[in-house]
Amino acid sequence: MSNRTEPRPRRSRGMGVPTEKPNNFKQAWSRLFIYMGHYRYWVYVAVLLAIIGTILSLLGPNMISEITDLIKEGLTGNPIDLDRIGYIGLLLVIIYASSAVITIIQGYIMASVSQKTAGSLRDDISEKINRVPLSYFDSAKTGDLMSRVTNDADTLGQDMNRSISTMVSSITLFFGSLIMMAWTNMIMMLVAVVSTLIGLFLMAIIMKSSQKFFVRQQNNLGAMNGHVAEIYNNHSIVKSYNGTSRAKREFDRINSDLQKSGFMAMMMSGMMFPLMGFIGNLGYVAVCVAGAIMVLDGSITIGVIVAFMIYIRLFTQPLQQMSQGLTVMQSVAAAAERVFGFLDEKEYEDESHKSQHIISKGHVEFRDVHFGYHPDKEVIHGFSVDIQPGQKVAIVGPTGAGKTTIVNLLMRFYEVDSGDILIDGISTKELTRENVHEQFCMVLQDTWIFGGTIRDNIVYCREGVSDEVLEEVCRAVGIHHFIETLPNGYDTELGYDGLLSAGQKQQLTIARAMIDKSPMLILDEATSSVDTRTEIIIQEAMDRLAANRTSFVIAHRLSTIKNADLILVMKEGSIIEQGTHEQLLNQGGFYQELYNSQFEEAEID
């Protein structure tokens, strides 16, 4: 079998953030089966092998019945036909061995199909993450998404194999044993069947009410992962605000819901085995009593009773297996709904048809841009500005004015509702997002530190960066000396939180931007996490970084943007003032108020 499935039908795209999906067992399994692609044909082979293996196992009881009758004849004084017994015994060994080999092959095929399907799902989820808009991540919890990638995908990979194999074998065994019992003796078959009707009825009632508990369990597990990931990633904030008790209460609440739903799911599942065991034992008793009466009447032989004792086990065993298989199938369906729910999320538009590719000179123009994160709440109102190559543009304003939103629109993290953004006269809508991203290097207030070495973090996605260039950049941002004090220098491993302070993390991200050769630069509160002395060093580094580049600087500290070629003052999503630092101060408007308020704060400090 190949490692990948054939191309699958394009999936529909849903809207909005993840919500609890309808509990549609049939639809979930139907879609999962379609998703398997050409692996379906291997499933057909596995199903056929499971049927053949089960049928072979059903041939044994009648042969054992014949051996029993031959032995009984010997006990009554007649000669025992040892040759016939030996022949039947050898045939039984061959039949049971063949059944075992076929079952092993079938299990291997289904295990391969299940794991490859789960692997394909993980690949698709990984690719999907890069295609969903940022608006999805604004509302979705990281832990819940991780749960879909790991727990739900693992559930599909592990349980899909067991559920399909178990159900096919059990159904074949159930109806096969029923047919063999009817062929052997109709009256005894009716006795055996009637004794199991109650079990079937009870099983149907229980299974009908159990699906909701498995769905609830999967959703609670996702909520648990989301909460744990959130608290772990923000552990210092939780501690500093004495939020431990609140976090624990929330954990206890989610854990309690998970415990209740898990308990109910396990209890429903656990009830099947003792129930089916009771039904099976009841069948043994009924067959023995009815069989003894019929033997006395001469209607059947003892060998028939022996055969029916085995058939009763083969008949009730699949009832237990089917109950287990249905339970597992419900778990798979719940996991599939969550995985496909994410795969159905709205994606960025397909850009494969876009052929335009530019190497920008740095000319950027906003033309009457309107935007809102929600359709009924616009946050950017008619934003227009023409920025020439090499200009340093500062965007200032109070919190919530829309400064970072402008950067998100410029990078095409979000699409404008109306208006246009042009780079060198070409609309960003006509360029691929990758091409737009290539035009910018970014230093944001949120630092990006990845697991790996310091060197890996700085030269991220850049090839051929020499040690000399690396050290020069780190000296420029003032972090080289600190790196040299570490045991392994630039090869020191960092965790996701690392051993760096917030300011040192920011210095690393600035060094990463200096390595980049993109024609434009975005600095969003780049010095918000550093002290005054380090800020001066970084400011000098950023001035060198911004040389001959069109740069966009978002800053609350107005002292850092005095030398900007153009300052845009934003308030409530609109540009209310623009000009140089001196021009805006002379106007005596909102910018002057902002500047003077910071100056007064500095004097108070």
N, C-alpha and C positions, 0 to 999 in steps of 0.2 A: 504494500500500500504506500502511496505517496505521503509526504509530510504535510501537504496542504490540501484543502478541499478545493473543488472546482468553484468558479465564480458563483456567488450566491445572489439571489434576487436582491435588488436595492431595497433597503428597508425604508419604511415610512418614517417621517420625521414628526415627532410630537412637539408640543409647545410647552413652555413653562418649566418649572422646577420639578424635581422628583416628587411624586405623590404615591400613596399606597394604591397599587393597581387592583383592578377587580379580580376576584378569586375565580378565574376561569381555567379550570384544570385542563379541559379538552383543548382550548386554544393554546395554552402554554406548551403542551406536549406536541401539538400539531406544528407549532412554529419551530420548536426545537428539532423536530424530525426533518423539517424542510431545511433548517440551518445546516444539518449534517452534510448537505451536498452529496457528492458521489459516495460518501461513506454509507449512505443508505443501502447501497447494494451489498456492502459487507454485512450490514445488519440483517439483510434478507438471508445471506449465507449462514450467519450465526443462528438465526431463527430456524432455518431448515435443519441445521445440525442439532439444535436443541430438541427439535421434534423427533428426529431420527434416534437420537440417544435415549429419549424418554420412551419411545415405542419399543426399543430393544429391551429396556428394563421391564416393560410390561409383559414380555414373553416368558419370563422366568416362573411366575407362580403356577401356571398350568403344567409346566415341566416338573416342578417340585411336587405338584399334586399327583402326577403320574408316578414319580419315584415313590411317594408315600403309599400309593395303592399297590405297587409292586412289592414293597417291603411287607405290607399288611398280608398280601397273599402268601408270603413266605412264613409269616407267623401262624397261619392256619394250616400249615403242613405241606403246602404246595412248593415246588422248587422255585427259588429266586432267580430271576433272569438278570444275572450280574452283568452280562454283556450290554443289555439294554440300559441298565442303570449307569454303567460306565459311559456309554455313548451319550446319554442325556446329561450326565455330569460334565463331560468334556464340552458339550455344546453350550451348557450354561456358563462355563468359564469363558468360552470364546465370546458369547453374547455380552456378558457383564464387562469383560475387558474392552470390547469394542465400544460399548456405551461409555465407559470411563474415558477412553482416548478421545472420542468424539466430543464429550463434555469439556475436556481440557482444551481442545482446539477452539471450541465455541467460546469458552471463557477468555482465551487469549485474544480472539478477534474482537470481542465486545470490550475488553479492557483497552485494546489499542484504539478502537473507535471512540470510546468515552474520553480517554486522555487527549487524543488529537482534537476532538471537538472542544474540550475544555481549553486546550492550548489555543485554538483558533479564536475562542471567545475572549481569552485574555489579550491576544494580539489585537482583536477588533476594539476592545475596550481601550487599550493603550493608544491605538490610532484615533479612536473617537475623542479621547481627552484633548487631542491637539486640534480637533475640528469644532468643538462646542464653543459658543461665545463665552466671554468672561461673565456675562450675566448669570450663567448657570452656576459658576463657582461663587458668585456673590451670595447665592441663596443656599447652595448645597453644602453639607458638612463633609469635610475631608475624610473623616473616619467612616462615614456611611459609604462613601465612594470606594474607600479601601476595602470595606467589607464586601462590596459587590465584586471587586477584582479578586479577592482572596477567598473568603468564606463561601460566597455563593458559587464562584467558579469551581472551587474544590468540591462543593456539594454535587455540582453537575458532573464533574469528572469521576468522582468515586461512586456516587449512588446511581447514576444513570446506568452503569454497567450492571449493578446488582438488580436494579428494578426490572430492566428489560429481560435479562436472563432468567430471573426468578419467575416473572409473570409468564413468559413463554413456556418454560419447563412445567410450571405448575398447572397452567391451563391444559397443556397436552396430557400431563399425567392424570389430571382430574377426569377429563372426558375419555381418555384412553382406558383408565381403570374402570370407568362406568361401562364402557362398551364391552370390555373383557368380562366383567361380572355378568352382564346381561347374556353374553354368549355362553358363559359357563352354566349359569342357573338363574332364571328370571326371578323366581320367588326369593331366593337369597339376596339377589340384587335389590329388590324392593325393600327387604328388611334393612339392608345396609343404608340405602338412600334415605328412607324415612327417618332413621336415627340421626341423620346429619342435617335435616331441614331446619331444625331449630337453630343450629350453629350458623347456618347461612343467613337466616333471618336476623339474628342478633348482630352478626358481623356487618350486615348492610346498614343497620341502624347506627352502629358505632362509627363506621367509616363516613357516613353522611355528615356527622357532626364534628368530625375530627379535623377536616381540612383547615378550618379557620384558625385552629390553634397552631398549626404548622406555619401558616402565613404570618400570624402574630409573632411567633417565635423568631422568624427570620427578620421581621421589621424591628423587633426589640433588640435583636443582636446588632443590627445596623446602628440603632440609636446608641447602644452601649459603646460600640467602637468609636462613634462620632464624639461622644462625651469624653471618653478616655483620651482620645487624641487631642481634643481641644484643651483639656486640663493639663495634659502632659506638656504640650507645646507652649502653654502660657503659665507654667508652674510658678515662676517668680512673681507674676502679677497676682495670681491667686494667693500666694503667701503674703505679699506686701499689703494686700487689701483685706487680709484676714478672711479670705473667702473659702478656707478649707472646709468649714462646717457646712456652708451652703453647697459646695461642690460634692461633699459627702452625702448630703441629703438628696441631691439630684441623682447621684450614683445609686443610692439605696432605692430611690423610687424606680429608676430604670431597671435596676437589678431585680427588684421585686416583681415588676411586670414580666421580665424575662424569665424569672423563676416560676411564676404562675403559668405562663404560656408554655414553657418547657416542661413543667410538671404535667400539665394537662395533655400535651402531645405525647409524652412518654407513658403516661397512665393509659391513654387510649390505645397506644401501641402495645403496652404490656398486658392489657386485658385479653388480647387475642390468643396468646399462647395457652394460658390455663383454660380458657373457654374451649379452644379447639382440642386441647388435651382431654377435657371432659367428654366432648362429643365423640372423640376417637375411642375412648374407653367404653363409652356407652354402645358404640357400634360393635366392639369386640364381644360384649356381653350378649347383645341381640343376635349376632351371628352364631355364637356358640349355642345359645338356647335353641334357636330355630334350626340350626344344623343338626343338633343332637336328635331333635324330634324327627327330622327328615331322614336321618341315618337309620333310626329305628324302623321307620316306614319302608326303608329300602329305596327311597327316592334318589338319594345321593350317596356317595362314598365318603369315607373320612378324608380322602385326598382333596375333595372339593372344599371341605371345611378348612383344611390347611391353606388351600389356595385363597379362600375368601378372607382368612385372617391376614394374609399378606396384602390382598387387595384392599382391605379396610384401611391398613396402614398407608398404602399408596393413594387411597381415596381421600383420607383425612389430612395426610401430610400436605398436599397442595393447598388445602384450605388455610392451614397455618402459613404456608409460604406466600399464598396470595394476599393474606392480610398484611404480612410483613412487606410484600412487594408493593401493595397499594399505599402503605404508609410511606415507604421510601419514594414512591412516585409522586406523592403529594409534596414531600420535601423538595424533590427536584423541580416540581412545577412552581412552587413558591420561589425557589432560587432563580428559576428561569424568568419568571415575571419581573424580578428585580433587575436582573442583568439586561434583559431586553428593554426594560423601562428606561435604562440609561442609554442603550444603543438607539432608542427612538427619539432621544432629545434633539431639539432643533440644532442644526449645524450652520457653520458659515457656508455661504454660497460657494458653489463649485467654481474654481478659478482656472481650470485647465485650459479654457479657451483663450485666456489672456496671454498675449505674446509680447506686450510692451515690457521693456526692461531698460532702466535708466541708471546712469552713474551721475548722481545729482551734483549740481554746482552749488546748491544751497539756497535756491530761490523758493520761498514758500508763501502761498497766498491763501488766506481764508476768505471765502465769499459768502456772506450772509448765512452763516452756519447756525442752525437750530438743532437742539438735541435735548432729549429727556430719557432718563433711565426707565421711566414708565410712560406710556403713551399720554396719560392725562396730566403729567407733571413735567413741564419743560424746565430745564436748568440752564441751558445756554440759549440766549435770545439774540439772534442776528449778529453773531460775532464776525467781524470783518477786519482784516489787517493785511498789509502787503510787506513782506520781510525780504530784504535784499541779501544776496550771498555775503557771508562773512559777518553779518550783523549779530550783535549780542542783544537779545531781546529778553527783558525781565518781565515776568508776570507776577503782579502783587495784588493783594486784596485780603479781606478777612477770611476766616475759615468758612468754607461752604460757598465761596464766591464762584467756584467753577474752574479754578486754576489747574488742578490735576486732571479734571475732565477734558480740558483742552488738549493736554498731552495724550490722553487715552484716544481721543479722536484723531490726533495727528498720527499716531502709531497704528491706527485702524484696529485698536483693541475693541472699539465700538464703532458702529456705522452712524453717520449723521442722519438726522431725520429729514432735513432739507438743507439746501445750500451745497457748497463744495469746498474741498481742500485740494490745492494744486501744488505740485512740486515741479519746478522748472516748466511751468505751464501745462503740465499733464495732470489730470485728475487722479487722485489716489484710487478712485473707484476703477480706473482702467489698469491699475497695476496690481500685481499679486501682493498679498500681505508680506510674503517673504522678501520681495523686492523693496517694499516700503521699510521693513525692519532693517534691511541692509544699509539704509541711508542714515541710520541713527546709532549712536552709542548712548547709553543711559546710566545715570547715577541717581537713584531714587532714595527717598527717605527710609524705605524698607530695604534693608541690606539683604543681599543674596549670597549666602555662604552655603556651599555644598559639602557633602562628605568627600574627603580626598585631601591631598596635600595643599599647602599654601600656593605652591607653583601651579597646580591644576586649577585652583580657584582664580588665579590672576590671568592665566593664558587661556581661559575657558573658550573652547571652540576656535582657537587660533593656532595655526601650525607654524613651525619654524621660528619661534621666538627664542632668541639667544639669551644666555645668562646675563650678558652685559646689558642688554636692553631691559631685562627684567629688573636688575638691580638699579639701573638708572631711574626707572619709573618709581620704584619703591622709595628711593632716596628723595625723589621729588615730592612724594606725598608724606614723607616723614615717618615711614614705618620700617625702613630697612634695618635700622639699629635694633629694633625689637625682634625682628625675625632672626637676626644673627645671634641673639641671646638664646634662642630655642635650641634644644638638643640636636635636631636635624635640620635646622635652618629652613630653607625654602622647601625641603622635603618633609617637613613636619606634618603629620596627619591631623586633620581637623574633623571633629564630629559635626553633626548638623547644628549644634549650638557652639561647638568649638571651645577654645580656650582664650578667645579674644573678647575684649570689651566692645561695647557698642560703637565707640569711636574708632577702634582699630578695625572693626568690620567695615565701617564706612570708608576708611582709608583703603582697604583692600578693593572695595568695589570701584573706587575712583581710579586705583591703579589698573584695574581691569579695563576701565573705559579708556585710559591713556594708551593701553596696548592696541585698542581697536583703531582702525584707520577710517572709520565712517566719516562722511563729509559733514554731518550735522551732529549736534550734541544736545542732550536733554539733561538738565540738572534740577531735580525736584527735591528741595529742602536738603541738599547734599551735605550741608554742614550742621544739620540739626542735632547730631549726636556727639559732637566734639566740643572740647573746651576752647577757650578764646585763643590760646597760643597755637593749638593745633589747627584751629580755624584759619589763622593767618597763613600757616604753612600750606594748608589745603587750598586756600584761596589763590595763593601764588601758583600752585600746581594747576588749578583749574583755569587760571588765566592762560597758562602755557598750553593747556589742553584745548582751550577754546580758540587759540590763535588760528586764523585762516579758516575757521569753521563757523557756519551759522549755528548759533547756540540759543537755546531756550532755558532760561533760569527761573525757577519758581523759588521764592525765598520770603520768609517772614522777617528776617533780619535785613532791613532796608540798607544798612551800611555796607552790605556785601555786593550791592548792585548799583553803586554810585556811578561806575564807569560804563554802564550799559548804554548801547547806542539808542535803544528805544525801551521805554518802560510802559507797559500796559497795566492800567489800574482797573481791576475788575470788581464789580459788586453785583451780587444777585444774578450772575450769569451774563452780564453785559459789560462792555468796555465803557467806563464813564470818563476816563482821562487817559491821555497818552502823550509821551514826550520824553525828553531827557530828565535826569535828576534835577538839574538847575531849573529847567523850564517848569516842571511840575511844582517845585517849591515856590517859584515866583507866582504861579497861578493862585496859590493860597486855597486850594481845594481839598479834596478828600485825601490825596497823597500827603499833603503837608500835615494833615491831622495824624495820619498813620506814623509819619516820620517823627513828628514832635512827641507823640505818645511814647514811642520807643526810646527817644532821647531822655524823656522824663523818667521812664522806668530805669534806664541805665544810671541816672543820677541817684535815684532812690537806692538802687543796689549798692 
